Amino acid sequence: MRNFNHPYCSRSIAEFWKRWHISYLLGLGLFYIPLGGRRVAVPRWYFNLFFTFLVSGLWHGANWTYVIWGALNGFYIIFEYATFNFWKNLVKKIALDRFPKFYNAVCVSLTFSLVCFA
């Protein structure tokens, strides 16, 4: 099974996690799916995402740094989903989508910075 798909070239946190350690994400389904996955109301879905990332942090090590890492990544992905339409409209409003290479570079750089910070 292919395990990584150039995650550091991702344009968003959600895309990063879809590309990162693909076989590991199948294992996280053991927590995410029984909680209801995405087939629940939006607040519960956000909780499911956050809880799954917290468990992911604990799985990496029983240390507060890993719990913080999981919480931070959970926050990142929830923030991305919650503000998606706002950023999409802002990009159109300031015509950033007319410069796709620049826009892509900004997205990749921001995502890489967030991942490195976590």
N, C-alpha and C positions, 0 to 999 in steps of 0.2 A: 504494500500500500504506500502510495506517495504521502509523505508526512508533512512536508512544508512546500509552500508555493510562493516563494519570494515575498514573505510577509512585510519586510521593511520597505517594499515599494507600494504599500497600501495607501489609499487616499483617505481612509477613515478608520476609526477604531473597530467598527463592526467588520469592515473588510479585513483588517489586520487579523482578527480572531478567526475569520473564515479561512484565512491562509496559513495560520500558525498551527503547528502540531495537530494536523487534521485527525489522526487516530485518537489523540487525547480528547478532542472535542466530542468524539463519539462516546467516550467514557463519561463525560460530564452530563450526557443525556440521561444517565442513571439518576441524577438529581433533578434536572430541569423538567423532564417529561412528567414524572409523578407529581410535581408541583402544579401541573397544568400547562406548562410550556407557554405558548403564546395564545392558546385557546381560552383565555380568561379576560376579564376586564383589564384595562390598561394599567391601573395602579397595582393590581396583583401581578401582571406581567413584569412590571418594573421590579417588584419585590422578588419574583422568580429569578430574574437576571442577576440582581444584586446578591441574593442568597447563593446562587450557583458560583459566582465569582468569589464570595467569601469561602465557600467550601473548597474551591480551587486553591485559594491561598493556604488554607489549612492542610490540604493534601501535599503541597510543596514542602511544608515544614510547620511544626507546632511552635511558631515563634510570632511575636507581634509584628515583625517586619513583613512576614508573609500575609498576615491578616490585613495589614494596611495595604499591601500590594493588591490583594484581592478586592478590598473595598474601593480602592482608587480606580481600578479597572472597571468595577461594577458601576461606579459613578460616571466614568467616562462614557460607557456605552449607553447608559440611561440618559445622560445629558445629550448625547448625539441623537438618539431617537426622539427625545422630547422637543428638541429645537430644530429638527430637520427642516421643517417648512420655513421657519424663520430664516435660516441660513440660505436656503434655496432661493427665497424671494430677495434677500439682500444681494446675493450674487447677481441676480438678474437686474436688480435696481441699479447697481453700480457698474453694470456691464462687464463684470469680470469674466463671464462666460464667453466673451468675445476673444479672450486671450487664453485658449485652452492649455497651452504648454505652461504658461505662467501660473494659471490657476492650479493645474496639476502639481506643479513644483511646490506651491504654497501648501496644498493639502498634504502631500507626502511629507514635507518638512515638519508641518505641525503634528501630524500623526507620529512621526519618528520621535519628535521631541517629547510628546506625551508618554510614549512607551518607554523611552529612556528615563524619564523622570520617575515613572512608577517603579 
